Amino acid sequence: MKDSKNNLDAAFSLAPKVYSTNQVENGAGVDLQGFDSAMVVFVSGGISDGTFTPKIQDSTDDITYTDVAAEDQDGALANLTASAVMRVGYRGAKRYVRPVVTVSGATSGGALASLVVRGAPHIAPAA
């Protein structure tokens, strides 16, 4: 039997809420120390208008973040649509990762959240 519960840990980075203004929303940094894999998951609810463009960033110090290079991502991201789940793996070597969503053209906007799933813990169970 496969055991994901003890080998994965999920951390909210962008708490669920409605984003209704044009903005760049930076998620909280998630520490990957003690894990050998990570995946960033974007989840959207209803989207009335606007464009929601996701990306991921990484950092060595949880202060200075840069966009993750394409070769350090497993998968690609596209603009979020209503009621969707989008995920991308992180293959980079930096300690922290966070999701970022750029909202443009929104008046009533849409609901979304993002979390980071950490896997392959050095010590299990992970949570």
C-alpha positions as CSV (number, residue, x, y, z in Angstrom):
1,M,0.0,0.0,0.0
2,K,1.2,3.5,-0.9
3,D,1.5,6.0,1.9
4,S,1.3,9.6,0.9
5,K,0.1,11.0,4.2
6,N,3.4,10.4,6.0
7,N,5.6,11.3,3.0
8,L,4.0,14.6,2.0
9,D,3.5,17.9,3.7
10,A,1.3,20.8,2.4
11,A,1.7,24.4,3.4
12,F,-0.6,27.3,2.4
13,S,1.4,30.1,0.8
14,L,-1.5,32.2,-0.7
15,A,-4.5,31.9,1.6
16,P,-7.9,31.5,-0.1
17,K,-9.5,34.8,-0.9
18,V,-11.0,36.9,-3.7
19,Y,-8.6,39.0,-5.6
20,S,-10.5,41.9,-7.1
21,T,-7.8,44.6,-7.8
22,N,-5.0,44.7,-10.2
23,Q,-2.0,43.6,-8.2
24,V,1.0,41.3,-7.8
25,E,0.3,38.9,-4.9
26,N,3.4,37.2,-3.5
27,G,2.8,34.1,-1.5
28,A,4.6,33.4,1.8
29,G,7.9,31.6,1.4
30,V,7.9,27.9,2.2
31,D,11.0,26.3,3.6
32,L,12.1,23.2,1.7
33,Q,14.8,22.2,4.2
34,G,14.5,18.5,5.1
35,F,12.6,17.6,1.9
36,D,13.9,16.5,-1.5
37,S,10.9,17.4,-3.7
38,A,8.3,20.2,-4.0
39,M,5.3,21.0,-6.0
40,V,3.4,24.4,-6.2
41,V,-0.4,24.0,-6.6
42,F,-2.7,26.9,-7.7
43,V,-6.4,26.4,-7.1
44,S,-9.0,28.8,-8.4
45,G,-12.7,29.1,-7.7
46,G,-15.1,31.4,-9.6
47,I,-13.4,34.0,-11.7
48,S,-15.7,36.8,-13.0
49,D,-13.1,38.9,-14.9
50,G,-9.5,39.7,-15.1
51,T,-6.4,37.7,-16.0
52,F,-4.6,35.7,-13.3
53,T,-1.0,34.9,-14.3
54,P,0.8,32.5,-12.0
55,K,4.6,31.9,-11.6
56,I,6.9,30.5,-8.9
57,Q,9.9,32.1,-7.4
58,D,12.8,30.8,-5.3
59,S,15.2,32.2,-2.7
60,T,18.2,31.2,-0.6
61,D,17.3,33.5,2.3
62,D,13.5,34.0,2.2
63,I,14.1,37.7,1.5
64,T,15.3,38.1,-2.1
65,Y,13.2,36.1,-4.6
66,T,13.8,35.6,-8.3
67,D,11.6,33.8,-10.9
68,V,12.4,30.1,-11.2
69,A,14.2,29.2,-14.5
70,A,12.3,27.0,-16.9
71,E,14.8,24.2,-16.4
72,D,14.1,24.2,-12.7
73,Q,10.3,23.7,-13.2
74,D,8.6,20.4,-14.0
75,G,5.7,21.5,-16.1
76,A,4.5,24.8,-17.4
77,L,2.0,27.4,-16.0
78,A,-0.7,29.2,-17.9
79,N,-3.3,31.8,-16.9
80,L,-5.7,30.5,-14.3
81,T,-9.3,29.8,-15.4
82,A,-12.3,29.3,-13.2
83,S,-12.5,26.2,-11.0
84,A,-9.1,24.8,-12.0
85,V,-6.2,23.2,-10.4
86,M,-2.7,23.9,-11.8
87,R,0.5,22.4,-10.6
88,V,4.2,22.7,-11.3
89,G,7.1,20.8,-9.8
90,Y,10.2,22.5,-8.5
91,R,13.6,21.0,-9.3
92,G,15.8,23.9,-8.2
93,A,18.3,23.8,-5.3
94,K,17.3,26.9,-3.3
95,R,15.8,26.5,0.2
96,Y,12.6,28.6,-0.2
97,V,9.9,28.7,-2.9
98,R,6.7,30.8,-3.2
99,P,3.9,31.2,-5.7
100,V,3.2,34.6,-7.2
101,V,0.0,35.6,-9.0
102,T,-0.3,38.8,-11.2
103,V,-3.9,40.0,-11.4
104,S,-4.7,42.4,-14.3
105,G,-8.0,43.7,-15.7
106,A,-10.0,42.8,-12.6
107,T,-13.0,44.6,-11.2
108,S,-14.8,41.8,-9.4
109,G,-12.0,39.4,-9.9
110,G,-11.9,35.8,-8.7
111,A,-11.1,33.5,-5.9
112,L,-7.8,31.5,-5.6
113,A,-5.3,30.0,-3.3
114,S,-1.9,28.3,-3.6
115,L,0.0,25.8,-1.6
116,V,3.3,24.2,-1.7
117,V,3.5,20.4,-1.3
118,R,6.8,19.1,0.0
119,G,7.7,15.5,-0.5
120,A,10.5,12.9,0.1
121,P,11.1,14.0,3.7
122,H,14.5,13.3,5.3
123,I,12.6,12.2,8.4
124,A,9.1,10.6,8.2
125,P,6.4,11.0,9.0
126,A,6.5,14.5,7.4
127,A,3.6,16.0,9.5
